[in-house]
């Protein structure tokens, strides 16, 4: 897990990863706080904070007597939040490092294009 995030934020990210991967589908239950705590080897209070965080963002909702379920638009919400985090946190760090190392935008674009080309080839190889 990323050490720069609090543990409950890391757990929320892992739950979000599972939603994006289709492991937890819209309007389906996510594991209970107790189950998450055991699975992720954390205190139940920490797992509860992760669930509460996702509820605050509208990713999860609770149904009394049933548990927490994935919101219908959770995948779109997660994607939007991550795009925002990428643009506000990751990109500035990349650009700052590029300046320190003297990497040009052209070099970045070239590296990106090479990455995408290799990624496309790998995806095609997997389907054959």
N, CA, C and O of each residue as an XYZ file, in Angstrom:
512
protein
N       0.838     -1.188      0.000
C       0.000      0.000      0.000
C       0.877      1.244      0.000
O       2.029      1.201      0.433
N       0.339      2.332     -0.478
C       1.088      3.577     -0.545
C       1.245      4.142      0.858
O       0.259      4.370      1.558
N       2.473      4.362      1.260
C       2.735      4.827      2.611
C       2.377      6.292      2.820
O       2.276      6.734      3.964
N       2.183      7.057      1.752
C       1.878      8.469      1.908
C       0.414      8.696      2.291
O       0.042      9.798      2.694
N      -0.403      7.669      2.167
C      -1.813      7.764      2.555
C      -1.996      7.113      3.920
O      -1.242      6.216      4.296
N      -3.001      7.573      4.656
C      -3.325      6.916      5.916
C      -3.814      5.492      5.614
O      -4.208      5.189      4.487
N      -3.785      4.646      6.611
C      -4.182      3.250      6.403
C      -5.630      3.167      5.939
O      -5.931      2.399      5.024
N      -6.536      3.934      6.542
C      -7.930      3.841      6.120
C      -8.119      4.322      4.684
O      -8.975      3.807      3.966
N      -7.321      5.313      4.258
C      -7.397      5.772      2.863
C      -6.868      4.691      1.918
O      -7.391      4.516      0.818
N      -5.840      3.976      2.343
C      -5.310      2.878      1.533
C      -6.358      1.769      1.386
O      -6.505      1.189      0.310
N      -7.075      1.480      2.460
C      -8.126      0.462      2.413
C      -9.252      0.925      1.499
O      -9.783      0.138      0.715
N      -9.614      2.191      1.596
C     -10.647      2.743      0.705
C     -10.209      2.618     -0.748
O     -11.026      2.314     -1.617
N      -8.917      2.850     -1.022
C      -8.395      2.690     -2.385
C      -8.490      1.238     -2.845
O      -8.826      0.974     -4.000
N      -8.200      0.310     -1.965
C      -8.275     -1.108     -2.338
C      -9.712     -1.526     -2.621
O      -9.965     -2.290     -3.553
N     -10.645     -1.034     -1.829
C     -12.059     -1.328     -2.092
C     -12.453     -0.719     -3.431
O     -13.147     -1.350     -4.228
N     -12.007      0.510     -3.674
C     -12.292      1.179     -4.952
C     -11.694      0.400     -6.121
O     -12.326      0.268     -7.170
N     -10.472     -0.117     -5.942
C      -9.849     -0.944     -6.986
C     -10.736     -2.136     -7.314
O     -10.914     -2.482     -8.481
N     -11.280     -2.751     -6.301
C     -12.133     -3.923     -6.496
C     -13.441     -3.565     -7.186
O     -13.979     -4.352     -7.964
N     -13.942     -2.382     -6.897
C     -15.158     -1.918     -7.584
C     -14.850     -1.703     -9.064
O     -15.608     -2.139     -9.930
N     -13.739     -1.032     -9.348
C     -13.367     -0.785    -10.743
C     -13.094     -2.085    -11.497
O     -13.341     -2.173    -12.699
N     -12.585     -3.089    -10.791
C     -12.287     -4.382    -11.417
C     -13.546     -5.243    -11.578
O     -13.492     -6.310    -12.191
N     -14.673     -4.784    -11.032
C     -15.914     -5.540    -11.147
C     -16.085     -6.612    -10.089
O     -17.029     -7.400    -10.149
N     -15.180     -6.650     -9.119
C     -15.291     -7.608     -8.020
C     -16.492     -7.290     -7.147
O     -17.218     -8.186     -6.715
N     -16.691     -5.998     -6.892
C     -17.861     -5.513     -6.167
C     -18.668     -4.711     -7.177
O     -18.207     -3.681     -7.668
N     -19.846     -5.171     -7.483
C     -20.679     -4.543     -8.518
C     -21.705     -3.585     -7.908
O     -22.068     -3.710     -6.738
N     -22.167     -2.627     -8.717
C     -23.195     -1.698     -8.224
C     -24.400     -2.451     -7.644
O     -24.864     -3.456     -8.184
N     -24.875     -1.918     -6.529
C     -26.029     -2.434     -5.796
C     -25.788     -3.809     -5.172
O     -26.737     -4.501     -4.805
N     -24.517     -4.204     -5.053
C     -24.172     -5.440     -4.353
C     -23.438     -5.099     -3.058
O     -22.814     -4.044     -2.946
N     -23.520     -5.991     -2.097
C     -22.871     -5.799     -0.803
C     -21.354     -5.856     -0.919
O     -20.798     -6.633     -1.696
N     -20.708     -5.022     -0.135
C     -19.261     -5.166      0.064
C     -19.098     -5.956      1.357
O     -20.036     -6.035      2.151
N     -17.922     -6.541      1.582
C     -17.726     -7.284      2.829
C     -17.967     -6.400      4.055
O     -17.806     -5.181      4.008
N     -18.352     -7.043      5.136
C     -18.606     -6.320      6.383
C     -17.308     -5.705      6.908
O     -16.210     -6.085      6.502
N     -17.463     -4.760      7.806
C     -16.313     -4.109      8.428
C     -15.433     -5.157      9.094
O     -14.209     -5.123      8.962
N     -16.045     -6.070      9.795
C     -15.279     -7.112     10.484
C     -14.497     -7.971      9.493
O     -13.329     -8.282      9.726
N     -15.138     -8.355      8.389
C     -14.471     -9.161      7.363
C     -13.314     -8.396      6.738
O     -12.227     -8.946      6.557
N     -13.546     -7.120      6.407
C     -12.472     -6.295      5.839
C     -11.303     -6.163      6.810
O     -10.141     -6.244      6.411
N     -11.619     -5.958      8.087
C     -10.562     -5.793      9.092
C      -9.693     -7.046      9.177
O      -8.468     -6.956      9.243
N     -10.333     -8.208      9.174
C      -9.574     -9.467      9.242
C      -8.763     -9.652      7.960
O      -7.577     -9.980      8.011
N      -9.410     -9.438      6.806
C      -8.752     -9.629      5.511
C      -7.536     -8.721      5.347
O      -6.515     -9.135      4.799
N      -7.650     -7.482      5.825
C      -6.582     -6.503      5.627
C      -5.702     -6.335      6.860
O      -4.801     -5.497      6.899
N      -5.996     -7.169      7.879
C      -5.174     -7.199      9.090
C      -5.080     -5.826      9.761
O      -3.996     -5.354     10.103
N      -6.251     -5.199      9.939
C      -6.317     -3.903     10.607
C      -7.392     -3.934     11.683
O      -8.196     -4.865     11.747
N      -7.396     -2.924     12.513
C      -8.408     -2.759     13.536
C      -9.758     -2.493     12.855
O      -9.797     -1.787     11.847
N     -10.860     -3.037     13.376
C     -12.181     -2.777     12.778
C     -12.528     -1.283     12.674
O     -13.238     -0.870     11.757
N     -12.024     -0.483     13.615
C     -12.277      0.963     13.550
C     -11.640      1.560     12.293
O     -12.216      2.449     11.667
N     -10.470      1.079     11.931
C      -9.791      1.560     10.727
C     -10.578      1.158      9.485
O     -10.743      1.961      8.567
N     -11.063     -0.076      9.454
C     -11.877     -0.539      8.324
C     -13.165      0.283      8.229
O     -13.614      0.625      7.136
N     -13.755      0.594      9.391
C     -14.980      1.395      9.408
C     -14.725      2.789      8.858
O     -15.568      3.332      8.144
N     -13.580      3.375      9.177
C     -13.251      4.706      8.649
C     -13.140      4.674      7.120
O     -13.528      5.628      6.446
N     -12.606      3.570      6.578
C     -12.511      3.432      5.117
C     -13.905      3.376      4.500
O     -14.168      4.022      3.486
N     -14.796      2.602      5.115
C     -16.177      2.499      4.625
C     -16.861      3.861      4.712
O     -17.528      4.284      3.768
N     -16.700      4.537      5.828
C     -17.308      5.863      6.000
C     -16.793      6.854      4.959
O     -17.557      7.666      4.436
N     -15.504      6.785      4.661
C     -14.916      7.673      3.650
C     -15.596      7.438      2.294
O     -15.949      8.392      1.601
N     -15.775      6.179      1.926
C     -16.407      5.861      0.644
C     -17.882      6.252      0.645
O     -18.430      6.612     -0.397
N     -18.520      6.183      1.802
C     -19.912      6.648      1.894
C     -19.976      8.166      1.721
O     -20.878      8.672      1.054
N     -19.033      8.892      2.311
C     -19.006     10.350      2.177
C     -18.871     10.764      0.714
O     -19.449     11.768      0.298
N     -18.120     10.004     -0.060
C     -17.922     10.312     -1.477
C     -19.037      9.774     -2.359
O     -19.035     10.009     -3.567
N     -19.991      9.054     -1.773
C     -21.106      8.524     -2.548
C     -20.791      7.235     -3.281
O     -21.564      6.806     -4.137
N     -19.664      6.610     -2.959
C     -19.263      5.360     -3.608
C     -20.033      4.185     -3.018
O     -20.400      3.250     -3.729
N     -20.273      4.242     -1.709
C     -21.037      3.205     -1.017
C     -22.246      3.846     -0.347
O     -22.248      5.041     -0.053
N     -23.259      3.045     -0.115
C     -24.401      3.488      0.674
C     -24.801      2.345      1.587
O     -24.563      1.178      1.276
N     -25.405      2.681      2.706
C     -25.790      1.624      3.628
C     -27.293      1.442      3.615
O     -28.065      2.381      3.422
N     -27.670      0.212      3.826
C     -29.077     -0.150      3.933
C     -29.235     -0.805      5.304
O     -28.623     -1.833      5.594
N     -30.051     -0.200      6.120
C     -30.220     -0.661      7.503
C     -30.567     -2.146      7.551
O     -31.469     -2.620      6.861
N     -29.826     -2.856      8.381
C     -30.064     -4.281      8.557
C     -29.478     -5.159      7.463
O     -29.548     -6.385      7.543
N     -28.899     -4.535      6.440
C     -28.337     -5.298      5.324
C     -26.827     -5.132      5.275
O     -26.093     -6.120      5.252
N     -26.357     -3.884      5.260
C     -24.932     -3.593      5.189
C     -24.652     -2.497      4.190
O     -25.541     -1.715      3.850
N     -23.441     -2.436      3.724
C     -23.030     -1.414      2.756
C     -23.024     -1.992      1.359
O     -22.548     -3.103      1.123
N     -23.564     -1.215      0.442
C     -23.653     -1.621     -0.947
C     -22.921     -0.617     -1.829
O     -22.709      0.534     -1.448
N     -22.543     -1.078     -3.008
C     -21.865     -0.231     -3.984
C     -22.920      0.639     -4.684
O     -23.931      0.130     -5.168
N     -22.675      1.931     -4.731
C     -23.586      2.854     -5.408
C     -23.600      2.557     -6.904
O     -22.613      2.094     -7.475
N     -24.733      2.832     -7.513
C     -24.916      2.550     -8.938
C     -23.847      3.227     -9.796
O     -23.343      2.630    -10.747
N     -23.502      4.464     -9.462
C     -22.534      5.209    -10.259
C     -21.120      5.194     -9.647
O     -20.289      6.037     -9.985
N     -20.858      4.246     -8.761
C     -19.561      4.182     -8.078
C     -18.375      4.116     -9.038
O     -17.409      4.852     -8.837
N     -18.399      3.265    -10.077
C     -17.226      3.235    -10.965
C     -16.913      4.601    -11.593
O     -15.749      4.990    -11.693
N     -17.943      5.311    -12.008
C     -17.728      6.638    -12.597
C     -17.211      7.625    -11.552
O     -16.330      8.434    -11.843
N     -17.755      7.560    -10.340
C     -17.295      8.449     -9.264
C     -15.824      8.187     -8.932
O     -15.040      9.124     -8.783
N     -15.460      6.919     -8.817
C     -14.076      6.566     -8.493
C     -13.141      7.051     -9.597
O     -12.095      7.639     -9.321
N     -13.524      6.802    -10.847
C     -12.690      7.239    -11.967
C     -12.495      8.746    -11.955
O     -11.385      9.231    -12.176
N     -13.555      9.483    -11.703
C     -13.467     10.943    -11.665
C     -12.571     11.408    -10.514
O     -11.743     12.300    -10.698
N     -12.729     10.814     -9.336
C     -11.894     11.196     -8.191
C     -10.425     10.889     -8.471
O      -9.544     11.670     -8.110
N     -10.166      9.761     -9.109
C      -8.776      9.389     -9.390
C      -8.170     10.263    -10.484
O      -6.982     10.582    -10.433
N      -8.973     10.651    -11.470
C      -8.461     11.575    -12.486
C      -8.089     12.899    -11.835
O      -7.049     13.479    -12.145
N      -8.935     13.371    -10.938
C      -8.656     14.627    -10.231
C      -7.382     14.491     -9.392
O      -6.527     15.376     -9.420
N      -7.250     13.388     -8.645
C      -6.067     13.166     -7.815
C      -4.815     13.074     -8.686
O      -3.765     13.603     -8.320
N      -4.921     12.405     -9.835
C      -3.798     12.288    -10.753
C      -3.367     13.668    -11.249
O      -2.180     13.992    -11.268
N      -4.358     14.479    -11.653
C      -4.053     15.803    -12.196
C      -3.524     16.755    -11.125
O      -2.690     17.611    -11.423
N      -3.991     16.622     -9.893
C      -3.585     17.569     -8.855
C      -2.376     17.121     -8.047
O      -1.733     17.945     -7.397
N      -2.056     15.835     -8.077
C      -0.957     15.326     -7.252
C       0.141     14.670     -8.075
O       1.308     15.047     -7.965
N      -0.218     13.706     -8.886
C       0.784     12.926     -9.619
C       1.458     13.752    -10.707
O       2.685     13.789    -10.790
N       0.661     14.412    -11.541
C       1.254     15.187    -12.637
C       2.192     16.284    -12.151
O       3.290     16.412    -12.693
N       1.815     17.078    -11.160
C       2.772     18.082    -10.689
C       4.092     17.463    -10.204
O       5.157     18.041    -10.420
N       4.030     16.299     -9.553
C       5.252     15.631     -9.106
C       6.076     15.162    -10.305
O       7.302     15.271    -10.295
N       5.408     14.639    -11.340
C       6.111     14.205    -12.553
C       6.767     15.409    -13.225
O       7.937     15.351    -13.605
N       6.020     16.488    -13.369
C       6.565     17.677    -14.031
C       7.748     18.250    -13.243
O       8.734     18.685    -13.838
N       7.655     18.253    -11.931
C       8.742     18.753    -11.097
C       9.992     17.891    -11.284
O      11.100     18.417    -11.394
N       9.816     16.583    -11.321
C      10.948     15.679    -11.527
C      11.526     15.843    -12.930
O      12.742     15.779    -13.113
N      10.664     16.054    -13.915
C      11.135     16.301    -15.279
C      12.043     17.527    -15.322
O      13.085     17.512    -15.978
N      11.648     18.580    -14.625
C      12.463     19.800    -14.579
C      13.816     19.526    -13.923
O      14.855     19.953    -14.425
N      13.792     18.816    -12.807
C      15.034     18.505    -12.098
C      15.986     17.679    -12.960
O      17.202     17.861    -12.899
N      15.425     16.767    -13.765
C      16.245     15.854    -14.565
C      16.491     16.348    -15.981
O      17.236     15.723    -16.736
N      15.872     17.464    -16.348
C      16.063     18.001    -17.690
C      15.372     17.178    -18.767
O      15.866     17.086    -19.891
N      14.253     16.589    -18.439
C      13.497     15.787    -19.407
C      12.512     16.709    -20.126
O      11.732     17.413    -19.486
N      12.552     16.699    -21.444
C      11.673     17.570    -22.229
C      10.287     16.938    -22.386
O      10.097     15.739    -22.184
N       9.341     17.784    -22.750
C       7.989     17.298    -23.028
C       8.017     16.331    -24.207
O       7.296     15.334    -24.206
N       8.847     16.618    -25.216
C       8.973     15.702    -26.362
C       9.446     14.320    -25.920
O       8.949     13.307    -26.413
N      10.406     14.274    -24.992
C      10.898     12.988    -24.493
C       9.806     12.247    -23.730
O       9.690     11.024    -23.821
N       9.010     12.997    -22.980
C       7.894     12.389    -22.254
C       6.870     11.813    -23.223
O       6.401     10.690    -23.038
N       6.526     12.569    -24.246
C       5.561     12.102    -25.243
C       6.090     10.860    -25.949
O       5.337      9.915    -26.185
N       7.364     10.852    -26.284
C       7.972      9.692    -26.931
C       7.898      8.468    -26.017
O       7.537      7.379    -26.462
N       8.237      8.647    -24.746
C       8.182      7.536    -23.792
C       6.752      7.034    -23.633
O       6.519      5.829    -23.542
N       5.801      7.953    -23.601
C       4.393      7.585    -23.501
C       3.965      6.779    -24.728
O       3.321      5.738    -24.595
N       4.316      7.248    -25.898
C       3.948      6.540    -27.134
C       4.564      5.141    -27.184
O       3.908      4.191    -27.612
N       5.809      5.011    -26.753
C       6.452      3.696    -26.709
C       5.744      2.783    -25.721
O       5.521      1.605    -26.000
N       5.397      3.331    -24.576
C       4.678      2.555    -23.567
C       3.345      2.062    -24.131
O       3.004      0.886    -24.000
N       2.607      2.959    -24.751
C       1.295      2.592    -25.298
C       1.432      1.562    -26.416
O       0.604      0.658    -26.535
N       2.460      1.694    -27.222
C       2.700      0.733    -28.293
C       2.981     -0.652    -27.716
O       2.416     -1.644    -28.177
N       3.850     -0.720    -26.713
C       4.162     -1.997    -26.066
C       2.955     -2.559    -25.340
O       2.719     -3.766    -25.365
N       2.195     -1.697    -24.698
C       1.002     -2.114    -23.966
C      -0.025     -2.714    -24.935
O      -0.642     -3.737    -24.638
N      -0.200     -2.077    -26.078
C      -1.136     -2.581    -27.096
C      -0.691     -3.935    -27.617
O      -1.517     -4.828    -27.803
N       0.616     -4.101    -27.856
C       1.141     -5.379    -28.340
C       0.918     -6.475    -27.310
O       0.529     -7.590    -27.658
N       1.163     -6.163    -26.049
C       0.969     -7.148    -24.988
C      -0.493     -7.555    -24.869
O      -0.795     -8.729    -24.656
N      -1.405     -6.591    -25.006
C      -2.823     -6.886    -24.934
C      -3.247     -7.772    -26.103
O      -4.069     -8.673    -25.932
N      -2.689     -7.521    -27.291
C      -3.007     -8.346    -28.458
C      -2.462     -9.756    -28.281
O      -3.133    -10.726    -28.633
N      -1.260     -9.880    -27.742
C      -0.652    -11.203    -27.520
C      -1.502    -12.031    -26.549
O      -1.629    -13.244    -26.717
N      -2.076    -11.389    -25.551
C      -2.886    -12.089    -24.566
C      -4.188    -12.612    -25.156
O      -4.712    -13.626    -24.694
N      -4.721    -11.928    -26.179
C      -5.984    -12.355    -26.777
C      -5.802    -13.436    -27.830
O      -6.776    -14.051    -28.264
N      -4.552    -13.673    -28.248
C      -4.316    -14.683    -29.289
C      -4.075    -16.043    -28.716
O      -3.862    -16.999    -29.462
